[in-house]
Amino acid sequence: MNLGCLSPVSPEEDSMKAYVITTGAVFALLTLAHLLRIIMEWPHLAKEPFFLLITVAAGGLSLWAWRVLRLSKSRKT
């Protein structure tokens, strides 16, 4: 809901917030899928360090997105 000049958040900030939430959710789902695959196929995936690296990177990016969102909320108050 846009209240014009009464709105404390600009449209650009709304767009960035939506982007950060979407990015955090996508990377969280990717990490979850990778973790489930690791549980199901552990002996095979233990030999593929690149897959484990991608899983850790996706988890890190998800945590980073949620941290950015949390910090942006605390900065406004």
VOPAGU-2260 file (C-alpha; in pm, 1 decimal, decimal comma):
REM VOPAGU-2260
SITE   aa  ch    i         X         Y         Z
SITE  MET   A    0       0,0       0,0       0,0
SITE  ASN   A    1     151,2     330,0    -105,2
SITE  LEU   A    2      50,3     637,7      92,9
SITE  GLY   A    3     250,3     881,3    -116,5
SITE  CYS   A    4     446,2    1126,5      97,0
SITE  LEU   A    5     333,9     950,9     417,5
SITE  SER   A    6     505,1     626,2     322,4
SITE  PRO   A    7     830,6     579,2     519,6
SITE  VAL   A    8     972,7     344,8     252,2
SITE  SER   A    9    1049,9     450,8    -103,4
SITE  PRO   A   10     952,9     229,8    -400,5
SITE  GLU   A   11    1322,2     155,3    -458,6
SITE  GLU   A   12    1356,5      27,4    -102,9
SITE  ASP   A   13    1046,5    -188,8    -148,3
SITE  SER   A   14    1196,0    -339,0    -463,7
SITE  MET   A   15    1527,8    -408,5    -292,9
SITE  LYS   A   16    1351,8    -565,1       5,9
SITE  ALA   A   17    1152,8    -794,7    -223,5
SITE  TYR   A   18    1472,6    -889,6    -408,9
SITE  VAL   A   19    1660,0    -970,9     -86,7
SITE  ILE   A   20    1371,1   -1180,7      47,1
SITE  THR   A   21    1341,7   -1370,2    -283,0
SITE  THR   A   22    1716,4   -1427,9    -304,1
SITE  GLY   A   23    1734,5   -1550,0      54,3
SITE  ALA   A   24    1444,5   -1789,0       1,3
SITE  VAL   A   25    1581,8   -1929,0    -326,3
SITE  PHE   A   26    1926,4   -1993,7    -179,5
SITE  ALA   A   27    1771,1   -2145,6     133,8
SITE  LEU   A   28    1564,9   -2385,7     -79,0
SITE  LEU   A   29    1870,6   -2473,0    -287,9
SITE  THR   A   30    2068,2   -2544,7      28,4
SITE  LEU   A   31    1786,6   -2758,6     166,3
SITE  ALA   A   32    1767,3   -2957,8    -157,6
SITE  HIS   A   33    2143,3   -3011,5    -151,8
SITE  LEU   A   34    2136,0   -3122,0     211,4
SITE  LEU   A   35    1859,1   -3371,7     138,8
SITE  ARG   A   36    2056,4   -3505,4    -156,3
SITE  ILE   A   37    2367,1   -3536,0      61,6
SITE  ILE   A   38    2166,6   -3737,4     316,8
SITE  MET   A   39    2028,1   -3967,8      45,1
SITE  GLU   A   40    2350,2   -4016,2    -152,1
SITE  TRP   A   41    2623,3   -3963,5     106,8
SITE  PRO   A   42    2876,2   -4228,1      -9,1
SITE  HIS   A   43    2871,4   -4098,6    -366,2
SITE  LEU   A   44    2867,9   -3725,8    -283,0
SITE  ALA   A   45    3147,3   -3758,6     -26,9
SITE  LYS   A   46    3378,7   -3804,6    -326,9
SITE  GLU   A   47    3261,2   -3476,7    -486,1
SITE  PRO   A   48    3401,4   -3182,8    -287,6
SITE  PHE   A   49    3270,4   -2936,1    -548,3
SITE  PHE   A   50    2911,2   -3033,6    -463,6
SITE  LEU   A   51    2979,6   -2979,8     -94,0
SITE  LEU   A   52    3142,1   -2643,9    -172,0
SITE  ILE   A   53    2837,4   -2532,6    -371,7
SITE  THR   A   54    2611,1   -2635,0     -83,5
SITE  VAL   A   55    2811,6   -2432,2     167,5
SITE  ALA   A   56    2823,1   -2133,3     -71,6
SITE  ALA   A   57    2444,8   -2141,9    -124,1
SITE  GLY   A   58    2390,0   -2158,8     251,7
SITE  GLY   A   59    2624,3   -1866,1     301,6
SITE  LEU   A   60    2447,4   -1656,7      39,9
SITE  SER   A   61    2112,1   -1733,6     201,1
SITE  LEU   A   62    2236,6   -1631,3     544,2
SITE  TRP   A   63    2389,8   -1317,5     397,3
SITE  ALA   A   64    2058,9   -1217,5     232,9
SITE  TRP   A   65    1864,7   -1265,3     558,2
SITE  ARG   A   66    2132,0   -1070,2     747,5
SITE  VAL   A   67    2106,9    -781,0     499,9
SITE  LEU   A   68    1729,7    -779,9     542,9
SITE  ARG   A   69    1755,3    -782,8     922,8
SITE  LEU   A   70    2016,2    -505,4     928,6
SITE  SER   A   71    1810,8    -288,7     694,2
SITE  LYS   A   72    1510,8    -319,0     927,8
SITE  SER   A   73    1711,4    -230,2    1238,5
SITE  ARG   A   74    1872,0      68,1    1063,7
SITE  LYS   A   75    1531,2     224,7     989,1
SITE  THR   A   76    1412,1     219,7    1349,7
